[in-house]
Amino acid sequence: MALLTDPAAWLALLTLIALEVVLGVDNLIFIAILSNKLPEHQQERARKIGLLLALVMRIGLLMLIGWIVTLQEPLFDLGIQAAPNEYGQVPFETAFSGRDLILLAGGLFLLWKATKEIHHSMEPADNSGDLLDKTPGVAEVATASFGAVIVQIIAIDLVFSIDSILTAVGMTDQIPIMVAAVVITVGIMLMAANPLARFIEHNPTLVMLALAFLVMIGLVLIADGFGFHVPKGYIYAAMGFSMGVELLNMAQRNRRKKLAA
């Protein structure tokens, strides 16, 4: 009850929710792209299952918070000495923790998956692909299986959940506040999942932009795994600017269609 009357607790909760929503954008884009490859009657169910699994995974990790913190302790060191830059900072680390290995694996998975989807989207006539292209006049590519999509969602949920929980640990040491922030954030993502997926589905050019975002996020995760920390503000500023340019292009195309009609 003391937490309910503590202004600092409410401030920490609101700050955590804001951070978790921002960090969850990556996860939401990935789930939207994967679910859109399924038959239409399975898409919403896949998105809900994916986000509910993310919620269960994050709450489960919060219950193991002591173990999560130990993931930041080095497991081994390659012993390579990197020369410091002009600011006296070492550009990358060769001591790897459990968190670093998870980020590296997640980054490589995102790079592989996004590159594969980009390749298939560039060859829509190739029936061996798994990206569902709904552009008018183009033959649809075979859809992915429901189980395969869920497995991929679980894999990437784990990566983003670890990052999310470590961010929460850095903000507060109150487990109830962390759990409340995670539950509220996933609730917001559940409400935003269907509109985002439909928006991406109805605007095919956004699929390529979203895949480019995933490539960038994969590279950032790999860099983070090597100890080269890219400020998240730079990443989201670049994503926001790119999205703004694409929205202007979409508005221009729609205006030209109306004028032509």
C-alpha positions in Angstrom: 0.0 0.0 0.0 2.9 2.3 0.6 3.8 2.2 -3.0 0.3 3.5 -4.0 0.9 6.7 -2.1 4.5 7.2 -3.0 4.9 9.9 -5.8 8.4 8.5 -6.6 6.8 5.0 -7.3 4.2 6.5 -9.7 7.0 8.5 -11.5 9.1 5.4 -11.8 6.0 3.5 -13.1 5.2 6.1 -15.8 8.9 6.4 -16.8 9.2 2.6 -17.1 6.0 2.3 -19.2 7.3 5.0 -21.6 10.6 3.2 -21.9 9.0 -0.2 -22.3 6.7 1.1 -25.0 9.6 2.5 -26.9 11.7 -0.6 -26.5 8.6 -2.7 -27.5 8.3 -1.1 -30.9 11.0 -3.3 -32.3 9.2 -6.4 -31.0 5.9 -5.3 -32.3 7.2 -4.6 -35.8 8.7 -8.1 -35.9 5.5 -9.7 -34.8 3.4 -7.7 -37.3 5.6 -8.8 -40.2 5.7 -12.4 -39.2 1.9 -12.6 -38.5 1.1 -11.0 -41.9 2.6 -14.1 -43.6 -0.1 -16.3 -42.1 -3.6 -16.9 -43.6 -5.9 -14.0 -42.6 -7.9 -16.0 -40.1 -4.8 -16.9 -38.1 -3.0 -13.5 -38.1 -4.8 -11.9 -35.1 -4.5 -15.1 -33.0 -0.7 -15.2 -33.8 -0.2 -11.6 -32.7 -2.1 -12.2 -29.5 -0.3 -15.4 -28.7 3.1 -13.7 -29.5 2.4 -10.7 -27.2 0.9 -12.9 -24.4 4.0 -15.1 -24.6 6.2 -11.9 -24.3 4.2 -10.9 -21.2 4.6 -14.4 -19.6 8.3 -14.4 -20.5 8.9 -11.0 -19.0 7.0 -11.7 -15.8 8.8 -15.0 -15.5 12.2 -13.3 -15.9 11.2 -10.7 -13.3 10.7 -13.6 -10.8 14.2 -14.7 -11.6 15.6 -11.1 -11.3 18.6 -12.3 -9.3 19.6 -14.6 -12.1 19.0 -12.0 -14.8 21.4 -9.6 -13.1 24.1 -12.3 -13.1 23.8 -12.4 -16.9 25.9 -9.2 -17.0 28.9 -10.9 -15.3 31.6 -11.9 -17.8 31.6 -15.6 -18.7 34.9 -15.6 -20.7 37.4 -13.2 -22.2 39.0 -13.6 -25.6 42.0 -11.6 -24.4 42.2 -9.3 -27.4 43.4 -5.9 -26.5 41.6 -3.2 -28.5 43.4 0.1 -28.9 41.5 3.0 -27.3 40.2 5.8 -29.5 41.1 9.5 -29.3 38.7 9.9 -26.3 40.5 7.1 -24.4 37.6 4.7 -24.8 38.0 1.1 -25.9 35.8 0.7 -29.0 34.7 -2.9 -28.2 35.0 -5.5 -25.4 36.3 -9.0 -25.7 34.8 -10.2 -22.3 31.4 -11.7 -23.0 28.6 -12.1 -20.5 25.4 -14.2 -20.8 23.5 -11.0 -21.9 26.1 -10.3 -24.6 25.7 -13.8 -26.0 21.9 -13.5 -26.1 22.2 -10.1 -27.8 24.6 -11.5 -30.4 22.4 -14.5 -31.1 19.3 -12.3 -31.3 21.1 -9.8 -33.6 22.3 -12.5 -35.9 18.8 -14.0 -36.0 17.3 -10.6 -36.9 19.9 -10.0 -39.6 19.3 -13.5 -41.1 15.5 -13.2 -41.0 15.2 -9.7 -42.3 17.7 -10.3 -45.1 15.8 -13.5 -46.1 12.5 -11.6 -46.2 14.1 -8.8 -48.2 15.4 -11.3 -50.7 12.0 -13.0 -51.1 10.2 -9.6 -51.4 12.6 -8.7 -54.3 11.6 -12.0 -56.0 7.8 -12.2 -55.5 7.4 -14.8 -58.3 9.6 -17.3 -56.4 7.1 -19.7 -54.8 9.8 -21.0 -52.4 9.7 -17.7 -50.5 7.7 -17.2 -47.3 6.8 -13.5 -47.5 3.1 -13.0 -48.3 3.0 -10.3 -51.0 -0.4 -8.8 -51.3 0.4 -6.3 -54.0 -2.4 -6.3 -56.6 -1.4 -8.2 -59.8 1.4 -10.1 -58.1 1.0 -13.8 -57.3 0.8 -14.6 -53.6 3.8 -16.5 -52.1 3.2 -19.5 -50.0 2.3 -18.6 -46.4 4.3 -19.8 -43.4 3.0 -22.3 -41.0 1.4 -21.2 -37.7 3.8 -23.2 -35.6 6.9 -21.9 -37.4 5.8 -18.2 -36.9 5.1 -18.8 -33.2 8.6 -20.4 -32.7 10.2 -17.4 -34.4 8.2 -15.0 -32.3 9.2 -16.8 -29.1 12.9 -16.6 -30.1 12.9 -12.9 -30.6 10.6 -12.3 -27.6 13.3 -13.8 -25.4 16.0 -11.4 -26.8 13.8 -8.3 -26.4 12.5 -9.5 -23.0 16.1 -9.8 -21.6 16.9 -6.2 -22.8 13.6 -4.9 -21.4 14.0 -6.4 -18.0 17.6 -5.2 -17.6 16.4 -1.7 -18.5 13.7 -2.0 -15.8 16.3 -3.2 -13.3 18.3 0.0 -14.0 15.2 2.2 -13.3 13.8 0.7 -10.0 14.4 -2.1 -7.6 10.6 -2.6 -6.9 9.3 -5.8 -8.4 5.6 -4.8 -8.2 6.4 -1.6 -10.2 8.3 -3.6 -12.9 5.4 -6.1 -13.2 2.8 -3.4 -13.4 4.9 -1.6 -16.1 5.3 -4.8 -18.1 1.6 -5.7 -17.9 0.4 -2.2 -18.9 3.0 -2.0 -21.8 1.9 -5.4 -23.2 -1.7 -4.2 -23.0 -0.8 -1.1 -25.0 1.0 -3.3 -27.5 -2.0 -5.6 -27.8 -4.2 -2.7 -28.7 -1.7 -1.4 -31.2 -0.8 -4.7 -32.8 -3.7 -5.1 -35.2 -3.8 -1.5 -36.5 0.0 -1.6 -37.0 -0.2 -5.0 -38.9 -3.1 -3.8 -41.1 -1.2 -0.5 -41.8 1.9 -2.5 -42.9 -0.2 -4.9 -44.9 -2.1 -2.2 -46.8 1.1 -0.3 -47.6 3.5 -2.7 -49.1 6.4 -0.2 -49.3 6.3 -0.1 -45.5 7.2 -3.7 -45.4 10.6 -3.0 -46.9 11.1 0.0 -44.5 10.2 -2.2 -41.5 12.6 -4.9 -42.7 15.3 -2.3 -43.0 14.6 -1.3 -39.4 15.0 -4.9 -38.3 18.4 -5.0 -40.1 19.5 -1.9 -38.2 18.2 -3.3 -34.9 20.0 -6.5 -35.5 23.3 -4.7 -36.2 22.7 -2.6 -33.0 22.2 -5.8 -30.9 25.4 -7.3 -32.3 27.3 -4.1 -31.6 25.9 -4.1 -28.1 26.9 -7.7 -27.6 30.5 -6.6 -28.4 30.3 -3.8 -25.9 29.8 -1.0 -28.5 26.8 0.8 -27.1 24.8 2.9 -29.6 22.5 5.4 -27.8 18.9 4.3 -28.3 17.9 7.9 -29.0 19.9 7.8 -32.2 18.2 4.6 -33.4 14.6 5.8 -32.7 15.4 9.3 -34.2 16.6 7.6 -37.4 13.5 5.3 -37.5 11.2 8.3 -36.9 12.8 10.4 -39.6 12.6 7.5 -42.1 9.0 6.8 -41.2 8.2 10.5 -41.6 9.7 10.6 -45.1 7.8 7.4 -46.1 4.5 8.9 -44.8 5.1 12.0 -47.0 5.7 9.7 -50.0 2.5 7.8 -49.3 0.5 11.1 -49.0 2.1 12.2 -52.3 1.1 8.9 -54.0 -2.4 9.1 -52.7 -2.8 12.7 -53.9 -1.6 11.8 -57.4 -4.0 8.9 -57.6 -6.9 11.2 -56.6 -5.9 13.7 -59.2 -5.5 11.0 -61.8 -9.0 9.7 -61.0 
